[in-house]
Amino acid sequence: QDEEMLKFQPYSSNPELKYVNVDTTSKAGIERAARLGLVPSGKVDMIFTTDVNFATEHLFDPDHKGRILALFRNPVDRAVSKFYYLQTATWERTYRPEWKDMGIVEWATNHNLDENFIVKKIVGKKLNDPVDIADLIVAKDIIRRHFVVGLMTDMEESISRFNVILGLNFEDAKGQACKEQYLGVKKEKKVDITADADAGNVEGMNSHSHPKHEPGSPEYNVIA
């Protein structure tokens, strides 16, 4: 592994977008980033990770603090989206082509290993550890004290709030172009009840359409 932290521009069409050669999506990558002094270096404005607790413990200290910007989603909707998304997402490490021939009830009953995934990530438990109501209370308190909360059912408002925290202008021409590229156009008048876009009924480049299962349906209940 490269033991020097470098900043680079991967896209010539967007020279303002820069990255550093660390991977904060895994524990090993977070440990390497900490060893290289990612946060104290001042080379990054934003860090993406799902291991919030682990990243907080290893990357930040009293002299180098951060704010957590998080998008939350109904956990059943997230599980449904995961089931359909990973059937086709060949670029993902967790790509699961075998799920294509499987019904969602069978998948939820026999193959879905997620159980209180977000609570475990926030309180720092392993995925196979049990959690109880005390862990939920701790997780909710951590969110209340340290998180700027966004909702995937209202992406535009959530991103606007994040931009206020980050001091970014979402209303100028460049901001509007970015919003259209990533969030698409919100459909106000007509909603397809058989499909669900991942960004709260927004058709953008980060959305993934799939069948929707309503609360009270057998599919929804078996996941819930």
Contacts in CASP RR format, 6 or more apart in sequence:
PFRMAT RR
TARGET T0000
AUTHOR 0000-0000-0000
METHOD contacts of the structure
MODEL  1
QDEEMLKFQPYSSNPELKYVNVDTTSKAGIERAARLGLVPSGKVDMIFTT
DVNFATEHLFDPDHKGRILALFRNPVDRAVSKFYYLQTATWERTYRPEWK
DMGIVEWATNHNLDENFIVKKIVGKKLNDPVDIADLIVAKDIIRRHFVVG
LMTDMEESISRFNVILGLNFEDAKGQACKEQYLGVKKEKKVDITADADAG
NVEGMNSHSHPKHEPGSPEYNVIA
1 32 0 8 1.000
2 21 0 8 1.000
3 36 0 8 1.000
4 36 0 8 1.000
5 20 0 8 1.000
5 21 0 8 1.000
5 22 0 8 1.000
5 33 0 8 1.000
5 36 0 8 1.000
5 37 0 8 1.000
5 38 0 8 1.000
5 41 0 8 1.000
5 43 0 8 1.000
6 20 0 8 1.000
6 21 0 8 1.000
7 18 0 8 1.000
7 19 0 8 1.000
7 20 0 8 1.000
7 43 0 8 1.000
8 18 0 8 1.000
8 19 0 8 1.000
8 20 0 8 1.000
8 21 0 8 1.000
9 15 0 8 1.000
9 17 0 8 1.000
9 18 0 8 1.000
9 19 0 8 1.000
10 17 0 8 1.000
10 19 0 8 1.000
11 17 0 8 1.000
20 38 0 8 1.000
20 43 0 8 1.000
20 44 0 8 1.000
22 29 0 8 1.000
22 32 0 8 1.000
22 33 0 8 1.000
22 36 0 8 1.000
22 38 0 8 1.000
23 29 0 8 1.000
23 32 0 8 1.000
23 33 0 8 1.000
24 30 0 8 1.000
24 33 0 8 1.000
24 38 0 8 1.000
24 47 0 8 1.000
24 48 0 8 1.000
24 49 0 8 1.000
24 51 0 8 1.000
24 55 0 8 1.000
24 59 0 8 1.000
25 48 0 8 1.000
25 49 0 8 1.000
25 50 0 8 1.000
25 51 0 8 1.000
26 51 0 8 1.000
27 51 0 8 1.000
27 54 0 8 1.000
30 49 0 8 1.000
30 51 0 8 1.000
30 54 0 8 1.000
30 55 0 8 1.000
30 58 0 8 1.000
30 59 0 8 1.000
31 58 0 8 1.000
33 58 0 8 1.000
33 59 0 8 1.000
34 58 0 8 1.000
34 59 0 8 1.000
38 44 0 8 1.000
38 47 0 8 1.000
38 59 0 8 1.000
39 47 0 8 1.000
39 59 0 8 1.000
39 60 0 8 1.000
39 64 0 8 1.000
40 63 0 8 1.000
40 64 0 8 1.000
45 166 0 8 1.000
46 166 0 8 1.000
47 55 0 8 1.000
47 59 0 8 1.000
49 55 0 8 1.000
50 121 0 8 1.000
51 121 0 8 1.000
52 68 0 8 1.000
52 70 0 8 1.000
52 121 0 8 1.000
52 122 0 8 1.000
53 121 0 8 1.000
53 122 0 8 1.000
53 123 0 8 1.000
53 124 0 8 1.000
54 124 0 8 1.000
56 68 0 8 1.000
60 66 0 8 1.000
67 146 0 8 1.000
67 148 0 8 1.000
67 165 0 8 1.000
68 146 0 8 1.000
68 147 0 8 1.000
68 148 0 8 1.000
69 147 0 8 1.000
69 148 0 8 1.000
69 150 0 8 1.000
69 162 0 8 1.000
69 165 0 8 1.000
69 166 0 8 1.000
70 143 0 8 1.000
70 147 0 8 1.000
70 148 0 8 1.000
70 149 0 8 1.000
70 150 0 8 1.000
71 150 0 8 1.000
71 151 0 8 1.000
71 152 0 8 1.000
71 155 0 8 1.000
71 158 0 8 1.000
72 118 0 8 1.000
72 149 0 8 1.000
72 150 0 8 1.000
72 151 0 8 1.000
72 152 0 8 1.000
73 151 0 8 1.000
73 152 0 8 1.000
73 153 0 8 1.000
74 153 0 8 1.000
75 114 0 8 1.000
75 117 0 8 1.000
75 118 0 8 1.000
76 213 0 8 1.000
76 215 0 8 1.000
76 220 0 8 1.000
76 223 0 8 1.000
76 224 0 8 1.000
77 152 0 8 1.000
77 196 0 8 1.000
79 108 0 8 1.000
79 112 0 8 1.000
79 114 0 8 1.000
79 223 0 8 1.000
80 104 0 8 1.000
80 196 0 8 1.000
80 210 0 8 1.000
80 211 0 8 1.000
80 212 0 8 1.000
80 213 0 8 1.000
80 219 0 8 1.000
80 223 0 8 1.000
81 196 0 8 1.000
81 198 0 8 1.000
81 208 0 8 1.000
81 210 0 8 1.000
82 114 0 8 1.000
83 99 0 8 1.000
83 104 0 8 1.000
83 107 0 8 1.000
83 108 0 8 1.000
83 112 0 8 1.000
84 208 0 8 1.000
84 210 0 8 1.000
84 211 0 8 1.000
85 198 0 8 1.000
85 208 0 8 1.000
85 210 0 8 1.000
86 92 0 8 1.000
86 94 0 8 1.000
86 95 0 8 1.000
86 96 0 8 1.000
86 99 0 8 1.000
87 96 0 8 1.000
87 97 0 8 1.000
87 99 0 8 1.000
87 100 0 8 1.000
88 100 0 8 1.000
89 95 0 8 1.000
99 107 0 8 1.000
99 111 0 8 1.000
102 111 0 8 1.000
104 213 0 8 1.000
104 219 0 8 1.000
104 223 0 8 1.000
105 218 0 8 1.000
105 219 0 8 1.000
105 222 0 8 1.000
108 219 0 8 1.000
108 222 0 8 1.000
108 223 0 8 1.000
109 222 0 8 1.000
112 223 0 8 1.000
113 127 0 8 1.000
115 131 0 8 1.000
116 131 0 8 1.000
116 135 0 8 1.000
116 136 0 8 1.000
117 127 0 8 1.000
118 139 0 8 1.000
119 125 0 8 1.000
119 131 0 8 1.000
119 135 0 8 1.000
119 136 0 8 1.000
119 139 0 8 1.000
120 126 0 8 1.000
120 127 0 8 1.000
120 129 0 8 1.000
120 131 0 8 1.000
120 135 0 8 1.000
122 138 0 8 1.000
122 139 0 8 1.000
122 142 0 8 1.000
122 143 0 8 1.000
123 131 0 8 1.000
123 135 0 8 1.000
123 138 0 8 1.000
123 139 0 8 1.000
123 142 0 8 1.000
125 131 0 8 1.000
125 135 0 8 1.000
143 149 0 8 1.000
148 161 0 8 1.000
148 162 0 8 1.000
148 165 0 8 1.000
150 157 0 8 1.000
150 158 0 8 1.000
150 161 0 8 1.000
150 162 0 8 1.000
151 157 0 8 1.000
151 158 0 8 1.000
152 158 0 8 1.000
152 198 0 8 1.000
152 199 0 8 1.000
152 200 0 8 1.000
153 200 0 8 1.000
153 201 0 8 1.000
154 200 0 8 1.000
155 183 0 8 1.000
155 199 0 8 1.000
155 200 0 8 1.000
155 202 0 8 1.000
156 179 0 8 1.000
156 183 0 8 1.000
156 186 0 8 1.000
156 202 0 8 1.000
159 170 0 8 1.000
159 179 0 8 1.000
159 183 0 8 1.000
160 170 0 8 1.000
163 169 0 8 1.000
163 170 0 8 1.000
169 175 0 8 1.000
170 176 0 8 1.000
170 178 0 8 1.000
170 179 0 8 1.000
181 204 0 8 1.000
181 205 0 8 1.000
182 204 0 8 1.000
182 205 0 8 1.000
182 206 0 8 1.000
183 199 0 8 1.000
183 202 0 8 1.000
183 204 0 8 1.000
183 206 0 8 1.000
184 202 0 8 1.000
184 203 0 8 1.000
184 204 0 8 1.000
184 205 0 8 1.000
184 207 0 8 1.000
185 202 0 8 1.000
185 203 0 8 1.000
186 201 0 8 1.000
186 202 0 8 1.000
187 201 0 8 1.000
187 202 0 8 1.000
187 203 0 8 1.000
191 201 0 8 1.000
193 212 0 8 1.000
193 214 0 8 1.000
194 211 0 8 1.000
194 212 0 8 1.000
195 209 0 8 1.000
195 210 0 8 1.000
195 211 0 8 1.000
195 212 0 8 1.000
196 209 0 8 1.000
196 210 0 8 1.000
196 211 0 8 1.000
196 212 0 8 1.000
197 203 0 8 1.000
197 204 0 8 1.000
197 207 0 8 1.000
197 208 0 8 1.000
197 209 0 8 1.000
198 206 0 8 1.000
198 207 0 8 1.000
198 208 0 8 1.000
199 206 0 8 1.000
199 207 0 8 1.000
200 207 0 8 1.000
203 209 0 8 1.000
213 219 0 8 1.000
213 220 0 8 1.000
213 223 0 8 1.000
214 220 0 8 1.000
END
